[in-house]
Amino acid sequence: MNFGVSEVRPAVVAIDLHRGHLDMDVATLPAAPEVAKRLVENNAAFNRACRERDIPIIHIVSQYRDPSETAGNPFWQTRVDQPGDTRKNQHRHNLQGSPGTEIMPGLYEAGDLIIDSKKRKDCFFATDLEFALRARGINTLLVTGINTNSCVLCTTATANSLDFLPVVIEDCVGSMDGDAAHDAALLCIRTALGFVLEGAALFAELDGLKSAAE
């Protein structure tokens, strides 16, 4: 498979796999329980396989010092406390010190990198993600996490614009906004922004490239 780079130098960018989305006991913007369960299980297995291949893992965590940091977004102002809206708790989501900011158990290990300054959908905006990637010589982003139709989509678009190679891991992303939004985001990504592969297919490609180089 032609990935468009002379050498694939990957890192996992794991987006918002924290209790604020995935732990039903504390989540302020919860995914459906079955989506949360799938994401935790699949990402735990994917991360283990990446560590076996010495692929670094970067966890991105949304965290706000106080509600004013979300209230400054005009669109988010329209979504506050609307019954039935998946994002009605946006201004109470992942406040600093809350349990929602904790990465789900089983996903983080010592040696992983955490960037916990994310405050908008795009993981590059107002964080040092690009600096961390460039410093480590990374050119390929293995994007996992939630939500496919917001943070995953926005981050993949920026990665593409910055000339990184984005590869979204299909079985390791999901959305609290439902399957239609999830599928539409993946369609947009694979059409114009990056690759979309299941984890097993990705590892087959990477292992094949490694064998060919040896």
PyMOL commands that place a pseudoatom at each C-alpha (Angstrom):
pseudoatom trace, name=CA, resn=MET, resi=1, chain=A, elem=C, hetatm=0, pos=[0.000, 0.000, 0.000]
pseudoatom trace, name=CA, resn=ASN, resi=2, chain=A, elem=C, hetatm=0, pos=[1.324, 3.438, -0.908]
pseudoatom trace, name=CA, resn=PHE, resi=3, chain=A, elem=C, hetatm=0, pos=[0.983, 5.726, 2.094]
pseudoatom trace, name=CA, resn=GLY, resi=4, chain=A, elem=C, hetatm=0, pos=[2.552, 8.670, 0.255]
pseudoatom trace, name=CA, resn=VAL, resi=5, chain=A, elem=C, hetatm=0, pos=[5.618, 8.963, 2.504]
pseudoatom trace, name=CA, resn=SER, resi=6, chain=A, elem=C, hetatm=0, pos=[9.068, 7.519, 1.914]
pseudoatom trace, name=CA, resn=GLU, resi=7, chain=A, elem=C, hetatm=0, pos=[9.138, 6.113, 5.455]
pseudoatom trace, name=CA, resn=VAL, resi=8, chain=A, elem=C, hetatm=0, pos=[6.179, 5.688, 7.796]
pseudoatom trace, name=CA, resn=ARG, resi=9, chain=A, elem=C, hetatm=0, pos=[7.089, 7.068, 11.238]
pseudoatom trace, name=CA, resn=PRO, resi=10, chain=A, elem=C, hetatm=0, pos=[3.877, 6.674, 13.228]
pseudoatom trace, name=CA, resn=ALA, resi=11, chain=A, elem=C, hetatm=0, pos=[2.464, 7.731, 16.569]
pseudoatom trace, name=CA, resn=VAL, resi=12, chain=A, elem=C, hetatm=0, pos=[-0.972, 7.161, 18.044]
pseudoatom trace, name=CA, resn=VAL, resi=13, chain=A, elem=C, hetatm=0, pos=[-2.996, 10.317, 18.680]
pseudoatom trace, name=CA, resn=ALA, resi=14, chain=A, elem=C, hetatm=0, pos=[-5.672, 9.106, 21.111]
pseudoatom trace, name=CA, resn=ILE, resi=15, chain=A, elem=C, hetatm=0, pos=[-8.376, 11.753, 21.404]
pseudoatom trace, name=CA, resn=ASP, resi=16, chain=A, elem=C, hetatm=0, pos=[-10.471, 12.237, 24.559]
pseudoatom trace, name=CA, resn=LEU, resi=17, chain=A, elem=C, hetatm=0, pos=[-10.561, 8.622, 25.694]
pseudoatom trace, name=CA, resn=HIS, resi=18, chain=A, elem=C, hetatm=0, pos=[-11.347, 9.873, 29.183]
pseudoatom trace, name=CA, resn=ARG, resi=19, chain=A, elem=C, hetatm=0, pos=[-14.029, 9.306, 31.784]
pseudoatom trace, name=CA, resn=GLY, resi=20, chain=A, elem=C, hetatm=0, pos=[-15.829, 12.487, 30.720]
pseudoatom trace, name=CA, resn=HIS, resi=21, chain=A, elem=C, hetatm=0, pos=[-17.087, 10.616, 27.658]
pseudoatom trace, name=CA, resn=LEU, resi=22, chain=A, elem=C, hetatm=0, pos=[-16.698, 6.934, 28.489]
pseudoatom trace, name=CA, resn=ASP, resi=23, chain=A, elem=C, hetatm=0, pos=[-17.429, 6.325, 32.189]
pseudoatom trace, name=CA, resn=MET, resi=24, chain=A, elem=C, hetatm=0, pos=[-21.180, 6.388, 32.694]
pseudoatom trace, name=CA, resn=ASP, resi=25, chain=A, elem=C, hetatm=0, pos=[-20.777, 7.108, 36.424]
pseudoatom trace, name=CA, resn=VAL, resi=26, chain=A, elem=C, hetatm=0, pos=[-19.159, 10.520, 35.877]
pseudoatom trace, name=CA, resn=ALA, resi=27, chain=A, elem=C, hetatm=0, pos=[-19.446, 11.396, 32.173]
pseudoatom trace, name=CA, resn=THR, resi=28, chain=A, elem=C, hetatm=0, pos=[-20.773, 14.879, 31.408]
pseudoatom trace, name=CA, resn=LEU, resi=29, chain=A, elem=C, hetatm=0, pos=[-20.890, 14.251, 27.637]
pseudoatom trace, name=CA, resn=PRO, resi=30, chain=A, elem=C, hetatm=0, pos=[-21.437, 10.483, 27.578]
pseudoatom trace, name=CA, resn=ALA, resi=31, chain=A, elem=C, hetatm=0, pos=[-21.282, 8.169, 24.621]
pseudoatom trace, name=CA, resn=ALA, resi=32, chain=A, elem=C, hetatm=0, pos=[-23.826, 5.365, 24.515]
pseudoatom trace, name=CA, resn=PRO, resi=33, chain=A, elem=C, hetatm=0, pos=[-22.694, 2.619, 26.910]
pseudoatom trace, name=CA, resn=GLU, resi=34, chain=A, elem=C, hetatm=0, pos=[-22.134, 0.137, 24.091]
pseudoatom trace, name=CA, resn=VAL, resi=35, chain=A, elem=C, hetatm=0, pos=[-20.010, 2.658, 22.189]
pseudoatom trace, name=CA, resn=ALA, resi=36, chain=A, elem=C, hetatm=0, pos=[-17.978, 3.410, 25.313]
pseudoatom trace, name=CA, resn=LYS, resi=37, chain=A, elem=C, hetatm=0, pos=[-17.400, -0.289, 25.991]
pseudoatom trace, name=CA, resn=ARG, resi=38, chain=A, elem=C, hetatm=0, pos=[-16.298, -0.939, 22.407]
pseudoatom trace, name=CA, resn=LEU, resi=39, chain=A, elem=C, hetatm=0, pos=[-13.921, 2.012, 22.384]
pseudoatom trace, name=CA, resn=VAL, resi=40, chain=A, elem=C, hetatm=0, pos=[-12.232, 1.091, 25.652]
pseudoatom trace, name=CA, resn=GLU, resi=41, chain=A, elem=C, hetatm=0, pos=[-11.787, -2.559, 24.673]
pseudoatom trace, name=CA, resn=ASN, resi=42, chain=A, elem=C, hetatm=0, pos=[-10.607, -1.869, 21.118]
pseudoatom trace, name=CA, resn=ASN, resi=43, chain=A, elem=C, hetatm=0, pos=[-8.264, 0.948, 22.084]
pseudoatom trace, name=CA, resn=ALA, resi=44, chain=A, elem=C, hetatm=0, pos=[-6.700, -1.107, 24.878]
pseudoatom trace, name=CA, resn=ALA, resi=45, chain=A, elem=C, hetatm=0, pos=[-5.909, -3.893, 22.393]
pseudoatom trace, name=CA, resn=PHE, resi=46, chain=A, elem=C, hetatm=0, pos=[-4.709, -1.419, 19.761]
pseudoatom trace, name=CA, resn=ASN, resi=47, chain=A, elem=C, hetatm=0, pos=[-2.416, 0.352, 22.223]
pseudoatom trace, name=CA, resn=ARG, resi=48, chain=A, elem=C, hetatm=0, pos=[-0.896, -2.952, 23.332]
pseudoatom trace, name=CA, resn=ALA, resi=49, chain=A, elem=C, hetatm=0, pos=[-0.136, -3.850, 19.728]
pseudoatom trace, name=CA, resn=CYS, resi=50, chain=A, elem=C, hetatm=0, pos=[1.414, -0.427, 19.135]
pseudoatom trace, name=CA, resn=ARG, resi=51, chain=A, elem=C, hetatm=0, pos=[3.646, -0.722, 22.195]
pseudoatom trace, name=CA, resn=GLU, resi=52, chain=A, elem=C, hetatm=0, pos=[4.841, -4.108, 20.938]
pseudoatom trace, name=CA, resn=ARG, resi=53, chain=A, elem=C, hetatm=0, pos=[5.966, -2.291, 17.780]
pseudoatom trace, name=CA, resn=ASP, resi=54, chain=A, elem=C, hetatm=0, pos=[7.526, 0.641, 19.686]
pseudoatom trace, name=CA, resn=ILE, resi=55, chain=A, elem=C, hetatm=0, pos=[4.923, 3.049, 18.300]
pseudoatom trace, name=CA, resn=PRO, resi=56, chain=A, elem=C, hetatm=0, pos=[4.566, 5.989, 20.729]
pseudoatom trace, name=CA, resn=ILE, resi=57, chain=A, elem=C, hetatm=0, pos=[1.142, 6.863, 22.107]
pseudoatom trace, name=CA, resn=ILE, resi=58, chain=A, elem=C, hetatm=0, pos=[0.012, 10.448, 22.710]
pseudoatom trace, name=CA, resn=HIS, resi=59, chain=A, elem=C, hetatm=0, pos=[-3.158, 10.881, 24.771]
pseudoatom trace, name=CA, resn=ILE, resi=60, chain=A, elem=C, hetatm=0, pos=[-5.042, 14.134, 24.185]
pseudoatom trace, name=CA, resn=VAL, resi=61, chain=A, elem=C, hetatm=0, pos=[-7.391, 15.174, 27.002]
pseudoatom trace, name=CA, resn=SER, resi=62, chain=A, elem=C, hetatm=0, pos=[-9.892, 18.033, 27.017]
pseudoatom trace, name=CA, resn=GLN, resi=63, chain=A, elem=C, hetatm=0, pos=[-9.629, 20.115, 30.184]
pseudoatom trace, name=CA, resn=TYR, resi=64, chain=A, elem=C, hetatm=0, pos=[-11.001, 23.539, 31.125]
pseudoatom trace, name=CA, resn=ARG, resi=65, chain=A, elem=C, hetatm=0, pos=[-9.981, 25.738, 34.062]
pseudoatom trace, name=CA, resn=ASP, resi=66, chain=A, elem=C, hetatm=0, pos=[-13.528, 27.072, 34.414]
pseudoatom trace, name=CA, resn=PRO, resi=67, chain=A, elem=C, hetatm=0, pos=[-16.740, 27.311, 32.334]
pseudoatom trace, name=CA, resn=SER, resi=68, chain=A, elem=C, hetatm=0, pos=[-15.683, 30.627, 30.772]
pseudoatom trace, name=CA, resn=GLU, resi=69, chain=A, elem=C, hetatm=0, pos=[-13.263, 28.706, 28.563]
pseudoatom trace, name=CA, resn=THR, resi=70, chain=A, elem=C, hetatm=0, pos=[-16.160, 26.991, 26.817]
pseudoatom trace, name=CA, resn=ALA, resi=71, chain=A, elem=C, hetatm=0, pos=[-18.610, 29.883, 27.117]
pseudoatom trace, name=CA, resn=GLY, resi=72, chain=A, elem=C, hetatm=0, pos=[-16.478, 31.978, 24.769]
pseudoatom trace, name=CA, resn=ASN, resi=73, chain=A, elem=C, hetatm=0, pos=[-17.477, 29.799, 21.826]
pseudoatom trace, name=CA, resn=PRO, resi=74, chain=A, elem=C, hetatm=0, pos=[-20.601, 31.300, 20.183]
pseudoatom trace, name=CA, resn=PHE, resi=75, chain=A, elem=C, hetatm=0, pos=[-21.901, 28.002, 18.790]
pseudoatom trace, name=CA, resn=TRP, resi=76, chain=A, elem=C, hetatm=0, pos=[-21.522, 26.227, 22.098]
pseudoatom trace, name=CA, resn=GLN, resi=77, chain=A, elem=C, hetatm=0, pos=[-23.642, 28.975, 23.677]
pseudoatom trace, name=CA, resn=THR, resi=78, chain=A, elem=C, hetatm=0, pos=[-26.581, 27.726, 21.595]
pseudoatom trace, name=CA, resn=ARG, resi=79, chain=A, elem=C, hetatm=0, pos=[-26.339, 24.178, 22.963]
pseudoatom trace, name=CA, resn=VAL, resi=80, chain=A, elem=C, hetatm=0, pos=[-26.463, 24.790, 26.714]
pseudoatom trace, name=CA, resn=ASP, resi=81, chain=A, elem=C, hetatm=0, pos=[-29.036, 22.802, 28.698]
pseudoatom trace, name=CA, resn=GLN, resi=82, chain=A, elem=C, hetatm=0, pos=[-31.216, 21.932, 25.723]
pseudoatom trace, name=CA, resn=PRO, resi=83, chain=A, elem=C, hetatm=0, pos=[-33.150, 18.755, 26.527]
pseudoatom trace, name=CA, resn=GLY, resi=84, chain=A, elem=C, hetatm=0, pos=[-32.087, 15.846, 24.356]
pseudoatom trace, name=CA, resn=ASP, resi=85, chain=A, elem=C, hetatm=0, pos=[-28.964, 17.580, 23.041]
pseudoatom trace, name=CA, resn=THR, resi=86, chain=A, elem=C, hetatm=0, pos=[-25.909, 15.326, 23.298]
pseudoatom trace, name=CA, resn=ARG, resi=87, chain=A, elem=C, hetatm=0, pos=[-23.790, 18.390, 24.143]
pseudoatom trace, name=CA, resn=LYS, resi=88, chain=A, elem=C, hetatm=0, pos=[-26.073, 20.171, 26.594]
pseudoatom trace, name=CA, resn=ASN, resi=89, chain=A, elem=C, hetatm=0, pos=[-23.498, 19.825, 29.402]
pseudoatom trace, name=CA, resn=GLN, resi=90, chain=A, elem=C, hetatm=0, pos=[-20.656, 21.369, 27.401]
pseudoatom trace, name=CA, resn=HIS, resi=91, chain=A, elem=C, hetatm=0, pos=[-20.039, 24.109, 29.986]
pseudoatom trace, name=CA, resn=ARG, resi=92, chain=A, elem=C, hetatm=0, pos=[-19.725, 21.532, 32.776]
pseudoatom trace, name=CA, resn=HIS, resi=93, chain=A, elem=C, hetatm=0, pos=[-17.583, 19.128, 30.782]
pseudoatom trace, name=CA, resn=ASN, resi=94, chain=A, elem=C, hetatm=0, pos=[-14.095, 18.126, 31.970]
pseudoatom trace, name=CA, resn=LEU, resi=95, chain=A, elem=C, hetatm=0, pos=[-13.443, 20.978, 34.359]
pseudoatom trace, name=CA, resn=GLN, resi=96, chain=A, elem=C, hetatm=0, pos=[-9.957, 20.864, 35.820]
pseudoatom trace, name=CA, resn=GLY, resi=97, chain=A, elem=C, hetatm=0, pos=[-9.769, 18.466, 38.763]
pseudoatom trace, name=CA, resn=SER, resi=98, chain=A, elem=C, hetatm=0, pos=[-12.952, 16.609, 37.857]
pseudoatom trace, name=CA, resn=PRO, resi=99, chain=A, elem=C, hetatm=0, pos=[-12.878, 12.818, 37.412]
pseudoatom trace, name=CA, resn=GLY, resi=100, chain=A, elem=C, hetatm=0, pos=[-13.908, 13.242, 33.782]
pseudoatom trace, name=CA, resn=THR, resi=101, chain=A, elem=C, hetatm=0, pos=[-10.382, 14.358, 32.895]
pseudoatom trace, name=CA, resn=GLU, resi=102, chain=A, elem=C, hetatm=0, pos=[-8.929, 10.968, 33.854]
pseudoatom trace, name=CA, resn=ILE, resi=103, chain=A, elem=C, hetatm=0, pos=[-7.969, 8.641, 31.005]
pseudoatom trace, name=CA, resn=MET, resi=104, chain=A, elem=C, hetatm=0, pos=[-10.000, 5.439, 31.066]
pseudoatom trace, name=CA, resn=PRO, resi=105, chain=A, elem=C, hetatm=0, pos=[-8.298, 2.587, 32.943]
pseudoatom trace, name=CA, resn=GLY, resi=106, chain=A, elem=C, hetatm=0, pos=[-6.271, 0.240, 30.766]
pseudoatom trace, name=CA, resn=LEU, resi=107, chain=A, elem=C, hetatm=0, pos=[-5.426, 2.784, 28.072]
pseudoatom trace, name=CA, resn=TYR, resi=108, chain=A, elem=C, hetatm=0, pos=[-2.463, 4.655, 29.572]
pseudoatom trace, name=CA, resn=GLU, resi=109, chain=A, elem=C, hetatm=0, pos=[0.900, 3.193, 30.502]
pseudoatom trace, name=CA, resn=ALA, resi=110, chain=A, elem=C, hetatm=0, pos=[4.077, 4.781, 31.788]
pseudoatom trace, name=CA, resn=GLY, resi=111, chain=A, elem=C, hetatm=0, pos=[6.048, 6.088, 28.838]
pseudoatom trace, name=CA, resn=ASP, resi=112, chain=A, elem=C, hetatm=0, pos=[2.969, 7.377, 27.012]
pseudoatom trace, name=CA, resn=LEU, resi=113, chain=A, elem=C, hetatm=0, pos=[2.705, 11.135, 26.508]
pseudoatom trace, name=CA, resn=ILE, resi=114, chain=A, elem=C, hetatm=0, pos=[-0.267, 13.142, 27.793]
pseudoatom trace, name=CA, resn=ILE, resi=115, chain=A, elem=C, hetatm=0, pos=[-1.330, 16.512, 26.381]
pseudoatom trace, name=CA, resn=ASP, resi=116, chain=A, elem=C, hetatm=0, pos=[-4.141, 17.803, 28.589]
pseudoatom trace, name=CA, resn=SER, resi=117, chain=A, elem=C, hetatm=0, pos=[-4.528, 21.368, 27.333]
pseudoatom trace, name=CA, resn=LYS, resi=118, chain=A, elem=C, hetatm=0, pos=[-7.097, 20.662, 24.592]
pseudoatom trace, name=CA, resn=LYS, resi=119, chain=A, elem=C, hetatm=0, pos=[-9.961, 23.169, 24.695]
pseudoatom trace, name=CA, resn=ARG, resi=120, chain=A, elem=C, hetatm=0, pos=[-11.463, 22.962, 21.201]
pseudoatom trace, name=CA, resn=LYS, resi=121, chain=A, elem=C, hetatm=0, pos=[-12.338, 20.209, 18.735]
pseudoatom trace, name=CA, resn=ASP, resi=122, chain=A, elem=C, hetatm=0, pos=[-9.005, 20.449, 16.901]
pseudoatom trace, name=CA, resn=CYS, resi=123, chain=A, elem=C, hetatm=0, pos=[-6.261, 18.764, 18.955]
pseudoatom trace, name=CA, resn=PHE, resi=124, chain=A, elem=C, hetatm=0, pos=[-3.640, 21.011, 17.349]
pseudoatom trace, name=CA, resn=PHE, resi=125, chain=A, elem=C, hetatm=0, pos=[-5.313, 24.275, 18.355]
pseudoatom trace, name=CA, resn=ALA, resi=126, chain=A, elem=C, hetatm=0, pos=[-3.738, 25.912, 21.442]
pseudoatom trace, name=CA, resn=THR, resi=127, chain=A, elem=C, hetatm=0, pos=[-1.797, 22.733, 22.358]
pseudoatom trace, name=CA, resn=ASP, resi=128, chain=A, elem=C, hetatm=0, pos=[1.789, 21.661, 21.715]
pseudoatom trace, name=CA, resn=LEU, resi=129, chain=A, elem=C, hetatm=0, pos=[0.781, 18.563, 19.738]
pseudoatom trace, name=CA, resn=GLU, resi=130, chain=A, elem=C, hetatm=0, pos=[2.570, 19.668, 16.575]
pseudoatom trace, name=CA, resn=PHE, resi=131, chain=A, elem=C, hetatm=0, pos=[5.718, 20.466, 18.570]
pseudoatom trace, name=CA, resn=ALA, resi=132, chain=A, elem=C, hetatm=0, pos=[5.618, 17.024, 20.228]
pseudoatom trace, name=CA, resn=LEU, resi=133, chain=A, elem=C, hetatm=0, pos=[5.207, 15.276, 16.870]
pseudoatom trace, name=CA, resn=ARG, resi=134, chain=A, elem=C, hetatm=0, pos=[7.956, 17.227, 15.094]
pseudoatom trace, name=CA, resn=ALA, resi=135, chain=A, elem=C, hetatm=0, pos=[10.347, 16.746, 18.031]
pseudoatom trace, name=CA, resn=ARG, resi=136, chain=A, elem=C, hetatm=0, pos=[9.905, 12.980, 17.751]
pseudoatom trace, name=CA, resn=GLY, resi=137, chain=A, elem=C, hetatm=0, pos=[10.201, 12.862, 13.971]
pseudoatom trace, name=CA, resn=ILE, resi=138, chain=A, elem=C, hetatm=0, pos=[6.621, 11.644, 13.541]
pseudoatom trace, name=CA, resn=ASN, resi=139, chain=A, elem=C, hetatm=0, pos=[5.061, 11.958, 10.087]
pseudoatom trace, name=CA, resn=THR, resi=140, chain=A, elem=C, hetatm=0, pos=[2.092, 9.573, 10.404]
pseudoatom trace, name=CA, resn=LEU, resi=141, chain=A, elem=C, hetatm=0, pos=[-0.783, 9.966, 12.864]
pseudoatom trace, name=CA, resn=LEU, resi=142, chain=A, elem=C, hetatm=0, pos=[-2.764, 6.900, 13.911]
pseudoatom trace, name=CA, resn=VAL, resi=143, chain=A, elem=C, hetatm=0, pos=[-5.901, 8.697, 15.056]
pseudoatom trace, name=CA, resn=THR, resi=144, chain=A, elem=C, hetatm=0, pos=[-8.186, 7.059, 17.615]
pseudoatom trace, name=CA, resn=GLY, resi=145, chain=A, elem=C, hetatm=0, pos=[-10.848, 8.304, 20.012]
pseudoatom trace, name=CA, resn=ILE, resi=146, chain=A, elem=C, hetatm=0, pos=[-14.090, 10.223, 20.230]
pseudoatom trace, name=CA, resn=ASN, resi=147, chain=A, elem=C, hetatm=0, pos=[-15.999, 11.928, 18.633]
pseudoatom trace, name=CA, resn=THR, resi=148, chain=A, elem=C, hetatm=0, pos=[-15.521, 10.867, 15.012]
pseudoatom trace, name=CA, resn=ASN, resi=149, chain=A, elem=C, hetatm=0, pos=[-17.649, 13.718, 13.672]
pseudoatom trace, name=CA, resn=SER, resi=150, chain=A, elem=C, hetatm=0, pos=[-16.044, 16.493, 15.728]
pseudoatom trace, name=CA, resn=CYS, resi=151, chain=A, elem=C, hetatm=0, pos=[-12.625, 16.104, 17.358]
pseudoatom trace, name=CA, resn=VAL, resi=152, chain=A, elem=C, hetatm=0, pos=[-11.412, 13.238, 15.146]
pseudoatom trace, name=CA, resn=LEU, resi=153, chain=A, elem=C, hetatm=0, pos=[-12.602, 14.988, 11.982]
pseudoatom trace, name=CA, resn=CYS, resi=154, chain=A, elem=C, hetatm=0, pos=[-11.195, 18.398, 12.937]
pseudoatom trace, name=CA, resn=THR, resi=155, chain=A, elem=C, hetatm=0, pos=[-7.838, 16.975, 14.034]
pseudoatom trace, name=CA, resn=THR, resi=156, chain=A, elem=C, hetatm=0, pos=[-7.515, 14.877, 10.881]
pseudoatom trace, name=CA, resn=ALA, resi=157, chain=A, elem=C, hetatm=0, pos=[-8.236, 17.916, 8.717]
pseudoatom trace, name=CA, resn=THR, resi=158, chain=A, elem=C, hetatm=0, pos=[-5.528, 19.945, 10.437]
pseudoatom trace, name=CA, resn=ALA, resi=159, chain=A, elem=C, hetatm=0, pos=[-3.064, 17.053, 10.275]
pseudoatom trace, name=CA, resn=ASN, resi=160, chain=A, elem=C, hetatm=0, pos=[-3.668, 16.904, 6.537]
pseudoatom trace, name=CA, resn=SER, resi=161, chain=A, elem=C, hetatm=0, pos=[-3.162, 20.674, 6.196]
pseudoatom trace, name=CA, resn=LEU, resi=162, chain=A, elem=C, hetatm=0, pos=[0.118, 20.433, 8.132]
pseudoatom trace, name=CA, resn=ASP, resi=163, chain=A, elem=C, hetatm=0, pos=[1.309, 17.664, 5.775]
pseudoatom trace, name=CA, resn=PHE, resi=164, chain=A, elem=C, hetatm=0, pos=[1.184, 14.866, 8.312]
pseudoatom trace, name=CA, resn=LEU, resi=165, chain=A, elem=C, hetatm=0, pos=[-0.256, 11.566, 7.074]
pseudoatom trace, name=CA, resn=PRO, resi=166, chain=A, elem=C, hetatm=0, pos=[-3.504, 10.877, 8.994]
pseudoatom trace, name=CA, resn=VAL, resi=167, chain=A, elem=C, hetatm=0, pos=[-4.714, 7.287, 9.359]
pseudoatom trace, name=CA, resn=VAL, resi=168, chain=A, elem=C, hetatm=0, pos=[-7.983, 6.996, 11.283]
pseudoatom trace, name=CA, resn=ILE, resi=169, chain=A, elem=C, hetatm=0, pos=[-8.367, 3.604, 12.974]
pseudoatom trace, name=CA, resn=GLU, resi=170, chain=A, elem=C, hetatm=0, pos=[-11.972, 2.727, 12.208]
pseudoatom trace, name=CA, resn=ASP, resi=171, chain=A, elem=C, hetatm=0, pos=[-12.580, 0.245, 15.017]
pseudoatom trace, name=CA, resn=CYS, resi=172, chain=A, elem=C, hetatm=0, pos=[-11.000, 2.615, 17.559]
pseudoatom trace, name=CA, resn=VAL, resi=173, chain=A, elem=C, hetatm=0, pos=[-13.167, 5.697, 16.922]
pseudoatom trace, name=CA, resn=GLY, resi=174, chain=A, elem=C, hetatm=0, pos=[-16.799, 6.384, 17.711]
pseudoatom trace, name=CA, resn=SER, resi=175, chain=A, elem=C, hetatm=0, pos=[-19.364, 9.089, 18.334]
pseudoatom trace, name=CA, resn=MET, resi=176, chain=A, elem=C, hetatm=0, pos=[-21.830, 10.012, 21.036]
pseudoatom trace, name=CA, resn=ASP, resi=177, chain=A, elem=C, hetatm=0, pos=[-23.909, 11.559, 18.226]
pseudoatom trace, name=CA, resn=GLY, resi=178, chain=A, elem=C, hetatm=0, pos=[-24.854, 8.232, 16.651]
pseudoatom trace, name=CA, resn=ASP, resi=179, chain=A, elem=C, hetatm=0, pos=[-23.878, 5.995, 13.753]
pseudoatom trace, name=CA, resn=ALA, resi=180, chain=A, elem=C, hetatm=0, pos=[-25.016, 8.370, 11.004]
pseudoatom trace, name=CA, resn=ALA, resi=181, chain=A, elem=C, hetatm=0, pos=[-22.702, 11.147, 12.197]
pseudoatom trace, name=CA, resn=HIS, resi=182, chain=A, elem=C, hetatm=0, pos=[-19.856, 8.652, 12.713]
pseudoatom trace, name=CA, resn=ASP, resi=183, chain=A, elem=C, hetatm=0, pos=[-20.245, 7.193, 9.208]
pseudoatom trace, name=CA, resn=ALA, resi=184, chain=A, elem=C, hetatm=0, pos=[-20.539, 10.627, 7.567]
pseudoatom trace, name=CA, resn=ALA, resi=185, chain=A, elem=C, hetatm=0, pos=[-17.300, 11.762, 9.220]
pseudoatom trace, name=CA, resn=LEU, resi=186, chain=A, elem=C, hetatm=0, pos=[-15.436, 8.668, 8.059]
pseudoatom trace, name=CA, resn=LEU, resi=187, chain=A, elem=C, hetatm=0, pos=[-16.726, 9.267, 4.523]
pseudoatom trace, name=CA, resn=CYS, resi=188, chain=A, elem=C, hetatm=0, pos=[-15.420, 12.841, 4.581]
pseudoatom trace, name=CA, resn=ILE, resi=189, chain=A, elem=C, hetatm=0, pos=[-12.053, 11.683, 5.901]
pseudoatom trace, name=CA, resn=ARG, resi=190, chain=A, elem=C, hetatm=0, pos=[-11.454, 8.867, 3.430]
pseudoatom trace, name=CA, resn=THR, resi=191, chain=A, elem=C, hetatm=0, pos=[-12.640, 11.044, 0.538]
pseudoatom trace, name=CA, resn=ALA, resi=192, chain=A, elem=C, hetatm=0, pos=[-10.317, 13.997, 1.038]
pseudoatom trace, name=CA, resn=LEU, resi=193, chain=A, elem=C, hetatm=0, pos=[-8.287, 13.960, 4.252]
pseudoatom trace, name=CA, resn=GLY, resi=194, chain=A, elem=C, hetatm=0, pos=[-6.643, 10.640, 5.087]
pseudoatom trace, name=CA, resn=PHE, resi=195, chain=A, elem=C, hetatm=0, pos=[-6.792, 6.883, 5.229]
pseudoatom trace, name=CA, resn=VAL, resi=196, chain=A, elem=C, hetatm=0, pos=[-9.399, 4.948, 7.221]
pseudoatom trace, name=CA, resn=LEU, resi=197, chain=A, elem=C, hetatm=0, pos=[-8.287, 1.445, 8.214]
pseudoatom trace, name=CA, resn=GLU, resi=198, chain=A, elem=C, hetatm=0, pos=[-9.201, -1.192, 10.762]
pseudoatom trace, name=CA, resn=GLY, resi=199, chain=A, elem=C, hetatm=0, pos=[-6.435, -1.797, 13.276]
pseudoatom trace, name=CA, resn=ALA, resi=200, chain=A, elem=C, hetatm=0, pos=[-5.646, -5.291, 11.935]
pseudoatom trace, name=CA, resn=ALA, resi=201, chain=A, elem=C, hetatm=0, pos=[-5.322, -3.966, 8.391]
pseudoatom trace, name=CA, resn=LEU, resi=202, chain=A, elem=C, hetatm=0, pos=[-3.001, -1.189, 9.551]
pseudoatom trace, name=CA, resn=PHE, resi=203, chain=A, elem=C, hetatm=0, pos=[-0.691, -3.596, 11.366]
pseudoatom trace, name=CA, resn=ALA, resi=204, chain=A, elem=C, hetatm=0, pos=[-0.591, -5.890, 8.334]
pseudoatom trace, name=CA, resn=GLU, resi=205, chain=A, elem=C, hetatm=0, pos=[0.558, -2.932, 6.227]
pseudoatom trace, name=CA, resn=LEU, resi=206, chain=A, elem=C, hetatm=0, pos=[3.122, -1.705, 8.763]
pseudoatom trace, name=CA, resn=ASP, resi=207, chain=A, elem=C, hetatm=0, pos=[4.519, -5.177, 9.374]
pseudoatom trace, name=CA, resn=GLY, resi=208, chain=A, elem=C, hetatm=0, pos=[4.743, -5.719, 5.623]
pseudoatom trace, name=CA, resn=LEU, resi=209, chain=A, elem=C, hetatm=0, pos=[6.674, -2.478, 5.161]
pseudoatom trace, name=CA, resn=LYS, resi=210, chain=A, elem=C, hetatm=0, pos=[9.052, -3.454, 7.959]
pseudoatom trace, name=CA, resn=SER, resi=211, chain=A, elem=C, hetatm=0, pos=[9.685, -6.889, 6.451]
pseudoatom trace, name=CA, resn=ALA, resi=212, chain=A, elem=C, hetatm=0, pos=[10.320, -5.399, 3.021]
pseudoatom trace, name=CA, resn=ALA, resi=213, chain=A, elem=C, hetatm=0, pos=[12.884, -2.998, 4.491]
pseudoatom trace, name=CA, resn=GLU, resi=214, chain=A, elem=C, hetatm=0, pos=[14.815, -5.753, 6.299]
for i in range(1, 214): cmd.bond("trace and resi %d" % i, "trace and resi %d" % (i + 1))
show_as sticks, trace
zoom trace
